[in-house]
Amino acid sequence: MDANTTTIIIAVVVIAVVIGAIALVMRAARSRRLHSRYGAEYDHTVETVGGRRKAEEELREREKRVHAYTLTPLTAEDHSRFSTSWHDVEAAFVSNPAGAVVRADELLTNVMAVRGYPMADFDQRAADLSVDHAEVVSNYRAGHDIAIRRSEDGADTEALRQAMIHYRALFEELVGQVPDSSSAVARESAAQAVASA
């Protein structure tokens, strides 16, 4: 081999190593971005699909799918209606915890439908929610698991209370902060006092 051939071979090897290093750095950056964006949902997806590479592909597919949806914010009327419904669900918990959990699950499904999420099966809804609400989708899964357990073997009241807490976190994320019902009652009482004065 002459010097030119050796130089060309060395240059090709160096270029291949550099390209490989760049690909590894880009893959690591993409993994960090996805993990940063999805947090616990990233870990859940890795565990569910059986590996980091498959999980990252799944998360990127979710992003593409959800970005193709026409998601809309709630109107003021929808916000008010859903907030009132949520207060009714919470009030019903005292006398019928199991029924309140079922109603909370149904209410969340209705909120998602009005926002523009397709009403596929639960796993699909949770996956879709994770794209824009990764920090609370675990609440949705936990609440739903308790609701399912309640229908199968009767979850105790504490578990049902936990389901409501999980559902409330997602509800507030999707609808916005719901004023505490006791604060609303106090405001209404104060408004009536002012009106009668």
C-alpha positions in Angstrom: 0.0 0.0 0.0 1.2 3.4 -0.8 1.0 6.5 1.4 -2.1 7.9 -0.4 -4.1 4.7 0.1 -3.1 4.5 3.8 -4.1 8.2 4.2 -7.5 7.6 2.6 -8.1 4.5 4.8 -7.2 6.4 7.9 -9.4 9.4 6.8 -12.4 7.0 6.1 -11.9 5.4 9.6 -11.7 8.8 11.3 -14.8 10.0 9.5 -16.7 6.8 10.4 -15.7 7.2 14.1 -16.7 10.9 14.1 -20.1 10.1 12.5 -20.6 7.3 15.0 -19.8 9.6 17.9 -22.1 12.3 16.6 -24.9 9.7 16.3 -24.4 8.6 19.9 -24.3 12.1 21.2 -27.5 13.0 19.3 -29.3 9.8 20.5 -28.2 10.6 24.1 -29.5 14.2 23.7 -32.8 12.9 22.4 -33.1 10.5 25.3 -32.4 13.2 27.8 -35.0 15.5 26.1 -37.7 12.8 26.2 -36.8 11.8 29.8 -36.9 15.5 30.8 -40.3 16.0 29.1 -42.0 12.9 30.2 -40.4 12.2 33.6 -42.1 9.2 35.3 -44.1 8.5 32.1 -40.8 7.9 30.3 -39.9 5.3 32.9 -43.4 3.8 32.8 -43.2 3.5 29.0 -39.7 1.9 29.1 -41.1 -0.7 31.6 -44.3 -1.3 29.6 -42.8 -1.7 26.1 -39.6 -3.5 27.3 -36.7 -1.2 26.5 -35.5 2.4 26.1 -35.3 2.4 22.3 -38.9 1.1 21.9 -40.1 3.5 24.6 -38.6 6.5 22.8 -40.1 5.4 19.5 -43.5 5.0 21.3 -43.2 8.5 22.9 -42.3 10.1 19.5 -45.2 8.4 17.9 -47.5 9.7 20.6 -46.3 13.2 20.0 -47.0 13.0 16.3 -50.4 11.5 16.9 -51.5 14.1 19.5 -50.1 17.0 17.5 -52.4 16.0 14.7 -55.4 16.3 17.0 -57.3 19.6 17.1 -57.2 20.2 20.9 -59.1 23.2 22.1 -59.3 25.0 25.5 -62.5 24.9 27.3 -65.0 27.7 26.9 -65.9 29.7 30.0 -69.3 27.9 29.9 -67.6 24.5 29.7 -65.3 25.5 32.5 -68.2 26.5 34.7 -70.3 23.5 33.9 -67.4 21.1 34.6 -66.4 22.9 37.7 -69.9 22.6 39.1 -70.0 19.0 38.1 -66.7 18.4 39.9 -68.1 20.0 43.1 -71.2 17.7 42.8 -69.0 14.7 42.5 -66.9 15.6 45.5 -70.0 16.3 47.5 -71.4 12.9 46.6 -68.3 11.2 47.9 -69.5 11.6 51.5 -72.6 9.5 50.9 -71.4 7.3 48.0 -67.6 7.0 47.6 -67.7 4.3 45.0 -70.4 6.1 42.9 -68.4 9.4 43.2 -65.3 7.7 41.8 -67.2 6.3 38.9 -68.7 9.8 38.2 -65.3 11.4 38.5 -63.9 9.0 35.9 -66.8 9.7 33.6 -66.4 13.5 34.1 -62.8 13.3 33.1 -63.7 11.4 30.0 -66.2 14.1 29.1 -63.7 16.9 29.7 -61.2 15.1 27.4 -63.8 14.7 24.7 -64.8 18.3 24.8 -61.1 19.3 24.7 -60.7 17.2 21.5 -59.1 14.0 22.6 -60.3 10.9 20.8 -62.3 8.6 23.0 -60.4 5.4 22.5 -59.8 2.9 25.2 -58.3 3.9 28.5 -54.7 3.1 27.7 -54.9 5.2 24.5 -56.5 8.1 26.4 -53.7 7.9 29.0 -51.0 7.8 26.4 -52.5 10.8 24.5 -52.7 12.8 27.8 -49.1 12.1 28.6 -47.9 14.2 25.7 -49.1 17.5 27.2 -49.8 16.4 30.8 -47.0 13.9 31.6 -46.8 15.1 35.2 -50.3 14.1 36.0 -51.1 11.1 33.7 -49.8 8.8 36.5 -52.7 10.2 38.6 -55.1 9.3 35.9 -53.7 5.7 35.8 -53.7 5.4 39.6 -57.3 6.7 39.9 -58.5 4.4 37.1 -56.8 1.4 38.6 -58.6 2.0 41.9 -61.9 2.4 40.1 -61.3 -0.9 38.3 -60.4 -2.6 41.6 -63.5 -1.2 43.2 -65.7 -2.8 40.5 -63.9 -6.1 40.7 -63.3 -6.6 44.4 -64.5 -3.5 46.2 -61.8 -1.0 47.1 -62.1 0.4 50.6 -63.0 4.0 51.3 -59.4 5.1 51.7 -58.5 3.7 48.3 -61.5 5.5 46.8 -60.4 8.7 48.5 -57.0 8.3 46.9 -58.7 7.8 43.6 -60.5 11.1 44.0 -57.2 12.9 44.9 -55.6 11.4 41.8 -58.6 12.4 39.6 -58.7 15.9 41.1 -55.0 16.5 40.1 -55.8 15.6 36.5 -59.1 17.5 36.5 -57.3 20.7 37.7 -54.7 20.2 34.9 -57.3 19.8 32.2 -59.9 22.3 33.4 -58.0 24.7 35.6 -58.0 25.3 39.3 -61.4 24.7 40.8 -62.3 27.1 43.6 -62.7 25.3 46.9 -66.5 24.7 47.4 -66.3 26.1 50.9 -64.8 29.3 49.5 -67.6 29.5 46.9 -70.2 29.1 49.6 -68.6 31.8 51.7 -68.4 34.1 48.7 -72.1 33.4 47.9 -73.1 34.1 51.5 -71.1 37.4 51.5 -72.7 38.4 48.2 -76.1 37.8 49.6 -75.3 39.8 52.7 -74.1 42.7 50.6 -77.2 42.5 48.4 -79.6 42.5 51.3 -77.8 45.4 53.1 
